[in-house]
């Protein structure tokens, strides 16, 4: 069964998120320990989180 345009668009969003995460990983070595800690806390507080979106998809 072919995917709908909305499903393809949503998968493209996931690809965009992956690119963003790779960019974050690439810059981490240049950050101080304090900056890395603050970035980690910011990511942990982000809502919705990647994990919560996956849980929502699996629950449906």
N, CA, C, O and CB atoms as a CASP TS submission, in Angstrom:
PFRMAT TS
TARGET T0000
AUTHOR 0000-0000-0000
METHOD Language model
MODEL 1
PARENT N/A
ATOM      1  N   UNK     1       0.845  -1.170   0.000  1.00  0.00           N
ATOM      2  CA  UNK     1       0.000   0.000   0.000  1.00  0.00           C
ATOM      3  C   UNK     1       0.897   1.241   0.000  1.00  0.00           C
ATOM      4  O   UNK     1       1.788   1.357   0.841  1.00  0.00           O
ATOM      5  CB  UNK     1      -0.965  -0.007   1.222  1.00  0.00           C
ATOM      6  N   UNK     2       0.671   2.165  -0.930  1.00  0.00           N
ATOM      7  CA  UNK     2       1.490   3.379  -0.977  1.00  0.00           C
ATOM      8  C   UNK     2       1.183   4.303   0.210  1.00  0.00           C
ATOM      9  O   UNK     2       0.075   4.301   0.749  1.00  0.00           O
ATOM     10  CB  UNK     2       1.256   4.129  -2.305  1.00  0.00           C
ATOM     11  N   UNK     3       2.172   5.075   0.595  1.00  0.00           N
ATOM     12  CA  UNK     3       2.012   6.020   1.696  1.00  0.00           C
ATOM     13  C   UNK     3       1.297   7.278   1.230  1.00  0.00           C
ATOM     14  O   UNK     3       1.425   7.701   0.081  1.00  0.00           O
ATOM     15  CB  UNK     3       3.372   6.378   2.298  1.00  0.00           C
ATOM     16  N   UNK     4       0.550   7.857   2.143  1.00  0.00           N
ATOM     17  CA  UNK     4      -0.124   9.125   1.841  1.00  0.00           C
ATOM     18  C   UNK     4       0.903  10.249   1.846  1.00  0.00           C
ATOM     19  O   UNK     4       2.006  10.090   2.369  1.00  0.00           O
ATOM     20  CB  UNK     4      -1.264   9.416   2.867  1.00  0.00           C
ATOM     21  N   UNK     5       0.546  11.362   1.274  1.00  0.00           N
ATOM     22  CA  UNK     5       1.407  12.538   1.281  1.00  0.00           C
ATOM     23  C   UNK     5       1.719  12.990   2.699  1.00  0.00           C
ATOM     24  O   UNK     5       2.826  13.446   2.988  1.00  0.00           O
ATOM     25  CB  UNK     5       0.757  13.672   0.506  1.00  0.00           C
ATOM     26  N   UNK     6       0.741  12.861   3.572  1.00  0.00           N
ATOM     27  CA  UNK     6       0.941  13.268   4.975  1.00  0.00           C
ATOM     28  C   UNK     6       1.957  12.364   5.674  1.00  0.00           C
ATOM     29  O   UNK     6       2.776  12.843   6.459  1.00  0.00           O
ATOM     30  CB  UNK     6      -0.400  13.239   5.739  1.00  0.00           C
ATOM     31  N   UNK     7       1.907  11.072   5.396  1.00  0.00           N
ATOM     32  CA  UNK     7       2.872  10.137   5.991  1.00  0.00           C
ATOM     33  C   UNK     7       4.283  10.434   5.482  1.00  0.00           C
ATOM     34  O   UNK     7       5.238  10.425   6.258  1.00  0.00           O
ATOM     35  CB  UNK     7       2.481   8.669   5.669  1.00  0.00           C
ATOM     36  N   UNK     8       4.415  10.693   4.197  1.00  0.00           N
ATOM     37  CA  UNK     8       5.727  11.023   3.622  1.00  0.00           C
ATOM     38  C   UNK     8       6.256  12.322   4.217  1.00  0.00           C
ATOM     39  O   UNK     8       7.437  12.416   4.552  1.00  0.00           O
ATOM     40  CB  UNK     8       5.636  11.140   2.081  1.00  0.00           C
ATOM     41  N   UNK     9       5.391  13.323   4.349  1.00  0.00           N
ATOM     42  CA  UNK     9       5.777  14.606   4.938  1.00  0.00           C
ATOM     43  C   UNK     9       6.239  14.407   6.382  1.00  0.00           C
ATOM     44  O   UNK     9       7.232  14.997   6.808  1.00  0.00           O
ATOM     45  CB  UNK     9       4.599  15.608   4.882  1.00  0.00           C
ATOM     46  N   UNK    10       5.521  13.580   7.123  1.00  0.00           N
ATOM     47  CA  UNK    10       5.888  13.311   8.513  1.00  0.00           C
ATOM     48  C   UNK    10       7.241  12.602   8.588  1.00  0.00           C
ATOM     49  O   UNK    10       8.049  12.907   9.466  1.00  0.00           O
ATOM     50  CB  UNK    10       4.802  12.460   9.202  1.00  0.00           C
ATOM     51  N   UNK    11       7.491  11.683   7.697  1.00  0.00           N
ATOM     52  CA  UNK    11       8.790  10.999   7.659  1.00  0.00           C
ATOM     53  C   UNK    11       9.907  11.992   7.315  1.00  0.00           C
ATOM     54  O   UNK    11      11.025  11.864   7.815  1.00  0.00           O
ATOM     55  CB  UNK    11       8.766   9.839   6.627  1.00  0.00           C
ATOM     56  N   UNK    12       9.611  12.963   6.478  1.00  0.00           N
ATOM     57  CA  UNK    12      10.600  14.011   6.173  1.00  0.00           C
ATOM     58  C   UNK    12      10.899  14.848   7.417  1.00  0.00           C
ATOM     59  O   UNK    12      12.035  15.279   7.613  1.00  0.00           O
ATOM     60  CB  UNK    12      10.091  14.924   5.028  1.00  0.00           C
ATOM     61  N   UNK    13       9.889  15.081   8.258  1.00  0.00           N
ATOM     62  CA  UNK    13      10.125  15.792   9.523  1.00  0.00           C
ATOM     63  C   UNK    13      11.094  15.006  10.400  1.00  0.00           C
ATOM     64  O   UNK    13      11.981  15.582  11.030  1.00  0.00           O
ATOM     65  CB  UNK    13       8.793  16.028  10.277  1.00  0.00           C
ATOM     66  N   UNK    14      10.917  13.693  10.435  1.00  0.00           N
ATOM     67  CA  UNK    14      11.820  12.842  11.215  1.00  0.00           C
ATOM     68  C   UNK    14      13.250  12.970  10.669  1.00  0.00           C
ATOM     69  O   UNK    14      14.206  13.059  11.439  1.00  0.00           O
ATOM     70  CB  UNK    14      11.348  11.353  11.176  1.00  0.00           C
ATOM     71  N   UNK    15      13.386  12.978   9.355  1.00  0.00           N
ATOM     72  CA  UNK    15      14.708  13.170   8.748  1.00  0.00           C
ATOM     73  C   UNK    15      15.304  14.515   9.167  1.00  0.00           C
ATOM     74  O   UNK    15      16.500  14.605   9.444  1.00  0.00           O
ATOM     75  CB  UNK    15      14.615  13.085   7.206  1.00  0.00           C
ATOM     76  N   UNK    16      14.481  15.550   9.213  1.00  0.00           N
ATOM     77  CA  UNK    16      14.950  16.874   9.652  1.00  0.00           C
ATOM     78  C   UNK    16      15.424  16.835  11.104  1.00  0.00           C
ATOM     79  O   UNK    16      16.432  17.451  11.451  1.00  0.00           O
ATOM     80  CB  UNK    16      13.830  17.924   9.493  1.00  0.00           C
ATOM     81  N   UNK    17      14.698  16.114  11.943  1.00  0.00           N
ATOM     82  CA  UNK    17      15.101  15.978  13.343  1.00  0.00           C
ATOM     83  C   UNK    17      16.455  15.273  13.426  1.00  0.00           C
ATOM     84  O   UNK    17      17.314  15.671  14.213  1.00  0.00           O
ATOM     85  CB  UNK    17      14.029  15.196  14.152  1.00  0.00           C
ATOM     86  N   UNK    18      16.647  14.233  12.620  1.00  0.00           N
ATOM     87  CA  UNK    18      17.923  13.509  12.618  1.00  0.00           C
ATOM     88  C   UNK    18      19.074  14.418  12.214  1.00  0.00           C
ATOM     89  O   UNK    18      20.154  14.346  12.799  1.00  0.00           O
ATOM     90  CB  UNK    18      17.854  12.307  11.674  1.00  0.00           C
ATOM     91  N   UNK    19      18.854  15.267  11.225  1.00  0.00           N
ATOM     92  CA  UNK    19      19.887  16.225  10.809  1.00  0.00           C
ATOM     93  C   UNK    19      20.212  17.168  11.965  1.00  0.00           C
ATOM     94  O   UNK    19      21.382  17.446  12.231  1.00  0.00           O
ATOM     95  CB  UNK    19      19.424  17.032   9.562  1.00  0.00           C
ATOM     96  N   UNK    20      19.192  17.653  12.643  1.00  0.00           N
ATOM     97  CA  UNK    20      19.405  18.550  13.780  1.00  0.00           C
ATOM     98  C   UNK    20      20.192  17.852  14.886  1.00  0.00           C
ATOM     99  O   UNK    20      21.098  18.445  15.470  1.00  0.00           O
ATOM    100  CB  UNK    20      18.060  19.052  14.326  1.00  0.00           C
ATOM    101  N   UNK    21      19.856  16.609  15.173  1.00  0.00           N
ATOM    102  CA  UNK    21      20.577  15.870  16.218  1.00  0.00           C
ATOM    103  C   UNK    21      22.041  15.646  15.826  1.00  0.00           C
ATOM    104  O   UNK    21      22.927  15.719  16.677  1.00  0.00           O
ATOM    105  CB  UNK    21      19.890  14.516  16.487  1.00  0.00           C
ATOM    106  N   UNK    22      22.294  15.376  14.551  1.00  0.00           N
ATOM    107  CA  UNK    22      23.689  15.241  14.089  1.00  0.00           C
ATOM    108  C   UNK    22      24.444  16.549  14.256  1.00  0.00           C
ATOM    109  O   UNK    22      25.621  16.545  14.616  1.00  0.00           O
ATOM    110  CB  UNK    22      23.735  14.796  12.612  1.00  0.00           C
ATOM    111  N   UNK    23      23.780  17.664  14.000  1.00  0.00           N
ATOM    112  CA  UNK    23      24.420  18.976  14.196  1.00  0.00           C
ATOM    113  C   UNK    23      24.750  19.209  15.665  1.00  0.00           C
ATOM    114  O   UNK    23      25.819  19.723  15.994  1.00  0.00           O
ATOM    115  CB  UNK    23      23.508  20.106  13.679  1.00  0.00           C
ATOM    116  N   UNK    24      23.830  18.829  16.541  1.00  0.00           N
ATOM    117  CA  UNK    24      24.084  18.962  17.981  1.00  0.00           C
ATOM    118  C   UNK    24      25.288  18.110  18.364  1.00  0.00           C
ATOM    119  O   UNK    24      26.177  18.583  19.071  1.00  0.00           O
ATOM    120  CB  UNK    24      22.833  18.546  18.811  1.00  0.00           C
ATOM    121  N   UNK    25      25.327  16.866  17.910  1.00  0.00           N
ATOM    122  CA  UNK    25      26.453  15.986  18.224  1.00  0.00           C
ATOM    123  C   UNK    25      27.774  16.538  17.689  1.00  0.00           C
ATOM    124  O   UNK    25      28.815  16.382  18.327  1.00  0.00           O
ATOM    125  CB  UNK    25      26.204  14.594  17.652  1.00  0.00           C
ATOM    126  N   UNK    26      27.735  17.173  16.538  1.00  0.00           N
ATOM    127  CA  UNK    26      28.952  17.710  15.926  1.00  0.00           C
ATOM    128  C   UNK    26      29.520  18.881  16.717  1.00  0.00           C
ATOM    129  O   UNK    26      30.736  19.069  16.749  1.00  0.00           O
ATOM    130  CB  UNK    26      28.671  18.146  14.499  1.00  0.00           C
ATOM    131  N   UNK    27      28.664  19.666  17.352  1.00  0.00           N
ATOM    132  CA  UNK    27      29.132  20.852  18.077  1.00  0.00           C
ATOM    133  C   UNK    27      29.526  20.535  19.525  1.00  0.00           C
ATOM    134  O   UNK    27      30.246  21.315  20.147  1.00  0.00           O
ATOM    135  CB  UNK    27      28.050  21.924  18.065  1.00  0.00           C
ATOM    136  N   UNK    28      29.070  19.416  20.061  1.00  0.00           N
ATOM    137  CA  UNK    28      29.343  19.097  21.462  1.00  0.00           C
ATOM    138  C   UNK    28      30.819  19.146  21.850  1.00  0.00           C
ATOM    139  O   UNK    28      31.136  19.654  22.926  1.00  0.00           O
ATOM    140  CB  UNK    28      28.812  17.747  21.765  1.00  0.00           C
ATOM    141  N   UNK    29      31.726  18.645  21.028  1.00  0.00           N
ATOM    142  CA  UNK    29      33.142  18.695  21.424  1.00  0.00           C
ATOM    143  C   UNK    29      33.680  20.112  21.636  1.00  0.00           C
ATOM    144  O   UNK    29      34.659  20.300  22.359  1.00  0.00           O
ATOM    145  CB  UNK    29      33.976  18.007  20.381  1.00  0.00           C
ATOM    146  N   UNK    30      33.059  21.091  21.020  1.00  0.00           N
ATOM    147  CA  UNK    30      33.548  22.465  21.152  1.00  0.00           C
ATOM    148  C   UNK    30      32.964  23.194  22.368  1.00  0.00           C
ATOM    149  O   UNK    30      33.372  24.315  22.669  1.00  0.00           O
ATOM    150  CB  UNK    30      33.225  23.244  19.894  1.00  0.00           C
ATOM    151  N   UNK    31      32.018  22.569  23.063  1.00  0.00           N
ATOM    152  CA  UNK    31      31.388  23.197  24.219  1.00  0.00           C
ATOM    153  C   UNK    31      32.153  22.866  25.497  1.00  0.00           C
ATOM    154  O   UNK    31      32.801  21.825  25.604  1.00  0.00           O
ATOM    155  CB  UNK    31      29.927  22.748  24.344  1.00  0.00           C
ATOM    156  N   UNK    32      32.061  23.762  26.442  1.00  0.00           N
ATOM    157  CA  UNK    32      32.648  23.488  27.754  1.00  0.00           C
ATOM    158  C   UNK    32      31.759  22.475  28.477  1.00  0.00           C
ATOM    159  O   UNK    32      30.634  22.208  28.054  1.00  0.00           O
ATOM    160  CB  UNK    32      32.803  24.806  28.597  1.00  0.00           C
ATOM    161  N   UNK    33      32.273  21.925  29.556  1.00  0.00           N
ATOM    162  CA  UNK    33      31.487  20.971  30.333  1.00  0.00           C
ATOM    163  C   UNK    33      30.205  21.616  30.848  1.00  0.00           C
ATOM    164  O   UNK    33      29.142  20.996  30.814  1.00  0.00           O
ATOM    165  CB  UNK    33      32.313  20.426  31.504  1.00  0.00           C
ATOM    166  N   UNK    34      30.298  22.855  31.323  1.00  0.00           N
ATOM    167  CA  UNK    34      29.114  23.572  31.795  1.00  0.00           C
ATOM    168  C   UNK    34      28.105  23.775  30.671  1.00  0.00           C
ATOM    169  O   UNK    34      26.903  23.599  30.874  1.00  0.00           O
ATOM    170  CB  UNK    34      29.512  24.922  32.390  1.00  0.00           C
ATOM    171  N   UNK    35      28.582  24.141  29.500  1.00  0.00           N
ATOM    172  CA  UNK    35      27.673  24.340  28.364  1.00  0.00           C
ATOM    173  C   UNK    35      27.002  23.030  27.971  1.00  0.00           C
ATOM    174  O   UNK    35      25.805  23.004  27.688  1.00  0.00           O
ATOM    175  CB  UNK    35      28.433  24.925  27.159  1.00  0.00           C
ATOM    176  N   UNK    36      27.765  21.949  27.952  1.00  0.00           N
ATOM    177  CA  UNK    36      27.170  20.646  27.622  1.00  0.00           C
ATOM    178  C   UNK    36      26.084  20.275  28.640  1.00  0.00           C
ATOM    179  O   UNK    36      25.026  19.763  28.274  1.00  0.00           O
ATOM    180  CB  UNK    36      28.264  19.544  27.580  1.00  0.00           C
ATOM    181  N   UNK    37      26.361  20.538  29.909  1.00  0.00           N
ATOM    182  CA  UNK    37      25.380  20.256  30.948  1.00  0.00           C
ATOM    183  C   UNK    37      24.114  21.069  30.734  1.00  0.00           C
ATOM    184  O   UNK    37      23.005  20.546  30.852  1.00  0.00           O
ATOM    185  CB  UNK    37      25.966  20.545  32.328  1.00  0.00           C
ATOM    186  N   UNK    38      24.279  22.340  30.422  1.00  0.00           N
ATOM    187  CA  UNK    38      23.111  23.203  30.209  1.00  0.00           C
ATOM    188  C   UNK    38      22.325  22.794  28.965  1.00  0.00           C
ATOM    189  O   UNK    38      21.095  22.831  28.963  1.00  0.00           O
ATOM    190  CB  UNK    38      23.549  24.663  30.086  1.00  0.00           C
ATOM    191  N   UNK    39      23.039  22.404  27.907  1.00  0.00           N
ATOM    192  CA  UNK    39      22.357  21.929  26.690  1.00  0.00           C
ATOM    193  C   UNK    39      21.593  20.641  27.009  1.00  0.00           C
ATOM    194  O   UNK    39      20.452  20.473  26.580  1.00  0.00           O
ATOM    195  CB  UNK    39      23.383  21.688  25.526  1.00  0.00           C
ATOM    196  N   UNK    40      22.219  19.736  27.760  1.00  0.00           N
ATOM    197  CA  UNK    40      21.553  18.482  28.122  1.00  0.00           C
ATOM    198  C   UNK    40      20.281  18.740  28.923  1.00  0.00           C
ATOM    199  O   UNK    40      19.249  18.115  28.676  1.00  0.00           O
ATOM    200  CB  UNK    40      22.502  17.588  28.925  1.00  0.00           C
ATOM    201  N   UNK    41      20.353  19.651  29.871  1.00  0.00           N
ATOM    202  CA  UNK    41      19.169  19.983  30.666  1.00  0.00           C
ATOM    203  C   UNK    41      18.074  20.583  29.787  1.00  0.00           C
ATOM    204  O   UNK    41      16.893  20.285  29.961  1.00  0.00           O
ATOM    205  CB  UNK    41      19.536  20.959  31.796  1.00  0.00           C
ATOM    206  N   UNK    42      18.470  21.416  28.860  1.00  0.00           N
ATOM    207  CA  UNK    42      17.498  22.035  27.947  1.00  0.00           C
ATOM    208  C   UNK    42      16.819  20.957  27.101  1.00  0.00           C
ATOM    209  O   UNK    42      15.605  20.997  26.901  1.00  0.00           O
ATOM    210  CB  UNK    42      18.192  23.087  27.030  1.00  0.00           C
ATOM    211  N   UNK    43      17.590  20.009  26.612  1.00  0.00           N
ATOM    212  CA  UNK    43      17.018  18.924  25.808  1.00  0.00           C
ATOM    213  C   UNK    43      16.073  18.079  26.657  1.00  0.00           C
ATOM    214  O   UNK    43      14.991  17.711  26.200  1.00  0.00           O
ATOM    215  CB  UNK    43      18.138  18.038  25.208  1.00  0.00           C
ATOM    216  N   UNK    44      16.476  17.768  27.893  1.00  0.00           N
ATOM    217  CA  UNK    44      15.633  16.953  28.778  1.00  0.00           C
ATOM    218  C   UNK    44      14.293  17.624  29.057  1.00  0.00           C
ATOM    219  O   UNK    44      13.280  16.943  29.215  1.00  0.00           O
ATOM    220  CB  UNK    44      16.358  16.681  30.097  1.00  0.00           C
ATOM    221  N   UNK    45      14.279  18.953  29.118  1.00  0.00           N
ATOM    222  CA  UNK    45      13.055  19.685  29.432  1.00  0.00           C
ATOM    223  C   UNK    45      12.192  19.961  28.197  1.00  0.00           C
ATOM    224  O   UNK    45      11.057  20.423  28.324  1.00  0.00           O
ATOM    225  CB  UNK    45      13.403  20.992  30.107  1.00  0.00           C
ATOM    226  N   UNK    46      12.719  19.683  27.017  1.00  0.00           N
ATOM    227  CA  UNK    46      11.978  19.954  25.788  1.00  0.00           C
ATOM    228  C   UNK    46      10.677  19.147  25.768  1.00  0.00           C
ATOM    229  O   UNK    46      10.658  17.963  26.105  1.00  0.00           O
ATOM    230  CB  UNK    46      12.842  19.621  24.547  1.00  0.00           C
ATOM    231  N   UNK    47       9.605  19.807  25.371  1.00  0.00           N
ATOM    232  CA  UNK    47       8.310  19.145  25.323  1.00  0.00           C
ATOM    233  C   UNK    47       7.574  19.558  24.066  1.00  0.00           C
ATOM    234  O   UNK    47       7.395  20.754  23.837  1.00  0.00           O
ATOM    235  CB  UNK    47       7.477  19.473  26.570  1.00  0.00           C
ATOM    236  N   UNK    48       7.143  18.623  23.249  1.00  0.00           N
ATOM    237  CA  UNK    48       7.224  17.196  23.470  1.00  0.00           C
ATOM    238  C   UNK    48       8.637  16.679  23.197  1.00  0.00           C
ATOM    239  O   UNK    48       9.388  17.256  22.411  1.00  0.00           O
ATOM    240  CB  UNK    48       6.212  16.470  22.592  1.00  0.00           C
ATOM    241  N   UNK    49       8.973  15.591  23.859  1.00  0.00           N
ATOM    242  CA  UNK    49      10.275  14.971  23.640  1.00  0.00           C
ATOM    243  C   UNK    49      10.157  13.942  22.517  1.00  0.00           C
ATOM    244  O   UNK    49       9.060  13.526  22.145  1.00  0.00           O
ATOM    245  CB  UNK    49      10.804  14.308  24.947  1.00  0.00           C
ATOM    246  N   UNK    50      11.303  13.548  21.993  1.00  0.00           N
ATOM    247  CA  UNK    50      11.324  12.523  20.949  1.00  0.00           C
ATOM    248  C   UNK    50      10.663  11.254  21.480  1.00  0.00           C
ATOM    249  O   UNK    50       9.861  10.625  20.790  1.00  0.00           O
ATOM    250  CB  UNK    50      12.783  12.231  20.480  1.00  0.00           C
ATOM    251  N   UNK    51      11.011  10.885  22.723  1.00  0.00           N
ATOM    252  CA  UNK    51      10.460   9.675  23.334  1.00  0.00           C
ATOM    253  C   UNK    51       8.944   9.759  23.498  1.00  0.00           C
ATOM    254  O   UNK    51       8.246   8.768  23.284  1.00  0.00           O
ATOM    255  CB  UNK    51      11.113   9.428  24.688  1.00  0.00           C
ATOM    256  N   UNK    52       8.426  10.930  23.874  1.00  0.00           N
ATOM    257  CA  UNK    52       6.972  11.051  24.064  1.00  0.00           C
ATOM    258  C   UNK    52       6.224  10.950  22.732  1.00  0.00           C
ATOM    259  O   UNK    52       5.098  10.455  22.685  1.00  0.00           O
ATOM    260  CB  UNK    52       6.634  12.386  24.753  1.00  0.00           C
ATOM    261  N   UNK    53       6.844  11.413  21.670  1.00  0.00           N
ATOM    262  CA  UNK    53       6.219  11.306  20.342  1.00  0.00           C
ATOM    263  C   UNK    53       6.198   9.837  19.899  1.00  0.00           C
ATOM    264  O   UNK    53       5.196   9.363  19.363  1.00  0.00           O
ATOM    265  CB  UNK    53       6.983  12.184  19.294  1.00  0.00           C
ATOM    266  N   UNK    54       7.295   9.127  20.123  1.00  0.00           N
ATOM    267  CA  UNK    54       7.336   7.705  19.788  1.00  0.00           C
ATOM    268  C   UNK    54       6.283   6.940  20.586  1.00  0.00           C
ATOM    269  O   UNK    54       5.596   6.076  20.041  1.00  0.00           O
ATOM    270  CB  UNK    54       8.740   7.125  20.059  1.00  0.00           C
ATOM    271  N   UNK    55       6.155   7.253  21.867  1.00  0.00           N
ATOM    272  CA  UNK    55       5.135   6.602  22.708  1.00  0.00           C
ATOM    273  C   UNK    55       3.733   6.883  22.186  1.00  0.00           C
ATOM    274  O   UNK    55       2.886   5.990  22.170  1.00  0.00           O
ATOM    275  CB  UNK    55       5.254   7.078  24.166  1.00  0.00           C
ATOM    276  N   UNK    56       3.483   8.115  21.761  1.00  0.00           N
ATOM    277  CA  UNK    56       2.167   8.469  21.229  1.00  0.00           C
ATOM    278  C   UNK    56       1.864   7.703  19.934  1.00  0.00           C
ATOM    279  O   UNK    56       0.732   7.278  19.704  1.00  0.00           O
ATOM    280  CB  UNK    56       2.088   9.983  20.977  1.00  0.00           C
ATOM    281  N   UNK    57       2.878   7.538  19.106  1.00  0.00           N
ATOM    282  CA  UNK    57       2.689   6.792  17.851  1.00  0.00           C
ATOM    283  C   UNK    57       2.382   5.336  18.157  1.00  0.00           C
ATOM    284  O   UNK    57       1.476   4.748  17.565  1.00  0.00           O
ATOM    285  CB  UNK    57       3.946   6.897  16.946  1.00  0.00           C
ATOM    286  N   UNK    58       3.141   4.750  19.088  1.00  0.00           N
ATOM    287  CA  UNK    58       2.958   3.342  19.412  1.00  0.00           C
ATOM    288  C   UNK    58       1.625   3.086  20.119  1.00  0.00           C
ATOM    289  O   UNK    58       1.092   1.979  20.036  1.00  0.00           O
ATOM    290  CB  UNK    58       4.106   2.856  20.281  1.00  0.00           C
ATOM    291  N   UNK    59       1.088   4.071  20.798  1.00  0.00           N
ATOM    292  CA  UNK    59      -0.166   3.905  21.541  1.00  0.00           C
ATOM    293  C   UNK    59      -1.379   3.903  20.628  1.00  0.00           C
ATOM    294  O   UNK    59      -2.445   3.424  21.016  1.00  0.00           O
ATOM    295  CB  UNK    59      -0.311   5.003  22.573  1.00  0.00           C
ATOM    296  N   UNK    60      -1.236   4.420  19.448  1.00  0.00           N
ATOM    297  CA  UNK    60      -2.401   4.554  18.550  1.00  0.00           C
ATOM    298  C   UNK    60      -2.682   3.295  17.815  1.00  0.00           C
ATOM    299  O   UNK    60      -3.623   3.238  17.023  1.00  0.00           O
ATOM    300  CB  UNK    60      -2.195   5.662  17.560  1.00  0.00           C
TER
END
